[in-house]
Amino acid sequence: MARILILLAVVLGVFWWLRARAEARLAEQRARQARNAGQRPAAGPAGDAAEPMVQCAHCGVHLPQGEAIAWRGLHYCRRSHLPDESRAEGANGNGSGGARP
């Protein structure tokens, strides 16, 4: 029984040590970010790379506007979600005419 208690104490001690070490690293990283914040203006959590999100008109999934397919004022997440008439136009050469995945 004493062996189990000693083993449990060792495991808990290692766990406590790892947790304290992770918290120290996090505090160091925050301090480093605070020092760097004085060198450049803070742009928020997403930085300058934030772009508006749009919703697929077919399935409703949200995705960045840069990744969406815009067609007739609506946004789609993939070519297969485009209305049938848009795919027919592309096949006849009236649309983009490019290869479709």
NUBAMAR-805285 format. One record per residue (C-alpha): x, y, z; residue in three letters; residue number from 1. Coordinates in pm, 1 decimal, decimal comma. Example, Ala and Ser with C-alpha at 12.3 -4.5 7.8 and 13.67 -1.06 7.14 Angstrom:
         px         py         pz     r     k
     1230,0     -450,0      780,0   ALA     1
     1367,0     -106,0      714,0   SER     2
END
This chain:
         px         py         pz     r     k
        0,0        0,0        0,0   MET     1
      288,5      233,5       77,8   ALA     2
      433,5      172,2     -269,2   ARG     3
      111,5      286,8     -432,0   ILE     4
      106,4      605,4     -224,4   LEU     5
      471,4      678,9     -305,2   ILE     6
      408,7      616,2     -675,5   LEU     7
      102,2      841,0     -665,7   LEU     8
      303,8     1115,6     -493,8   ALA     9
      577,8     1089,8     -757,8   VAL    10
      326,0     1104,8    -1044,3   VAL    11
      149,2     1403,2     -890,3   LEU    12
      484,9     1575,5     -830,3   GLY    13
      585,9     1529,5    -1194,3   VAL    14
      247,2     1656,7    -1308,0   PHE    15
      275,0     1962,6    -1081,6   TRP    16
      628,7     2033,2    -1205,3   TRP    17
      523,7     2009,0    -1573,4   LEU    18
      228,0     2238,8    -1512,2   ARG    19
      443,0     2499,4    -1335,2   ALA    20
      693,2     2482,8    -1619,4   ARG    21
      419,4     2535,7    -1880,8   ALA    22
      283,7     2834,9    -1687,4   GLU    23
      633,8     2985,0    -1668,6   ALA    24
      675,3     2946,4    -2044,6   ARG    25
      337,9     3110,1    -2103,4   LEU    26
      429,9     3402,0    -1875,6   ALA    27
      762,0     3440,8    -2058,1   GLU    28
      587,1     3437,9    -2394,6   GLN    29
      339,1     3704,0    -2278,3   ARG    30
      623,6     3920,8    -2151,2   ALA    31
      802,1     3884,2    -2485,9   ARG    32
      484,2     3981,9    -2671,5   GLN    33
      439,5     4283,7    -2444,2   ALA    34
      794,8     4397,4    -2523,2   ARG    35
      736,5     4352,3    -2896,2   ASN    36
      403,9     4536,9    -2878,6   ALA    37
      595,5     4857,3    -2808,8   GLY    38
      781,9     4816,7    -3138,7   GLN    39
      472,8     4777,4    -3360,0   ARG    40
      112,4     4884,4    -3323,4   PRO    41
     -125,2     4626,9    -3180,9   ALA    42
     -361,8     4495,0    -3445,3   ALA    43
     -580,3     4276,2    -3228,5   GLY    44
     -578,7     3898,8    -3196,2   PRO    45
     -619,7     3829,3    -3568,5   ALA    46
     -366,3     4086,9    -3686,1   GLY    47
     -381,2     4250,0    -4026,8   ASP    48
     -463,6     3921,6    -4200,4   ALA    49
     -828,3     3924,9    -4091,6   ALA    50
    -1075,2     3914,7    -4376,9   GLU    51
    -1454,3     3911,7    -4378,7   PRO    52
    -1639,1     3583,7    -4353,7   MET    53
    -1914,4     3492,4    -4600,2   VAL    54
    -2176,7     3220,9    -4599,3   GLN    55
    -2223,2     2961,7    -4872,8   CYS    56
    -2558,8     3017,9    -5040,6   ALA    57
    -2604,6     2641,3    -5081,1   HIS    58
    -2502,1     2475,7    -4753,9   CYS    59
    -2462,7     2772,0    -4517,4   GLY    60
    -2103,2     2706,6    -4414,5   VAL    61
    -1898,5     3017,1    -4326,9   HIS    62
    -1561,3     3069,0    -4493,0   LEU    63
    -1317,0     3354,3    -4559,4   PRO    64
    -1421,1     3572,2    -4851,9   GLN    65
    -1090,1     3508,7    -5026,7   GLY    66
    -1161,4     3134,3    -5040,4   GLU    67
    -1523,6     3167,3    -5152,1   ALA    68
    -1647,7     3147,2    -5510,7   ILE    69
    -1849,8     3459,0    -5589,2   ALA    70
    -2118,4     3421,6    -5856,2   TRP    71
    -2410,8     3655,4    -5927,3   ARG    72
    -2372,3     3831,8    -5593,7   GLY    73
    -2373,9     3511,7    -5387,6   LEU    74
    -2086,3     3316,7    -5236,4   HIS    75
    -2028,0     2941,4    -5253,4   TYR    76
    -1777,6     2718,6    -5075,5   CYS    77
    -1713,9     2486,6    -5372,8   ARG    78
    -1793,2     2461,6    -5741,4   ARG    79
    -2032,2     2171,7    -5690,7   SER    80
    -2256,8     2404,1    -5486,9   HIS    81
    -2298,6     2650,1    -5772,9   LEU    82
    -2642,6     2642,1    -5939,3   PRO    83
    -2665,9     2411,8    -6243,4   ASP    84
    -2692,4     2701,1    -6490,5   GLU    85
    -2351,0     2834,7    -6387,0   SER    86
    -2188,2     2498,3    -6453,1   ARG    87
    -2363,8     2469,6    -6788,6   ALA    88
    -2232,1     2813,3    -6891,4   GLU    89
    -1878,4     2705,2    -6809,7   GLY    90
    -1918,6     2386,2    -7011,9   ALA    91
    -2044,2     2582,3    -7316,4   ASN    92
    -1750,4     2819,6    -7303,1   GLY    93
    -1959,5     3117,9    -7187,4   ASN    94
    -1827,1     3113,0    -6830,6   GLY    95
    -1475,0     3092,6    -6702,3   SER    96
    -1395,0     2799,5    -6930,2   GLY    97
    -1131,5     2670,6    -6691,0   GLY    98
    -1090,4     2314,9    -6572,7   ALA    99
    -1308,3     2228,6    -6276,2   ARG   100
    -1192,8     2012,3    -5989,2   PRO   101
END
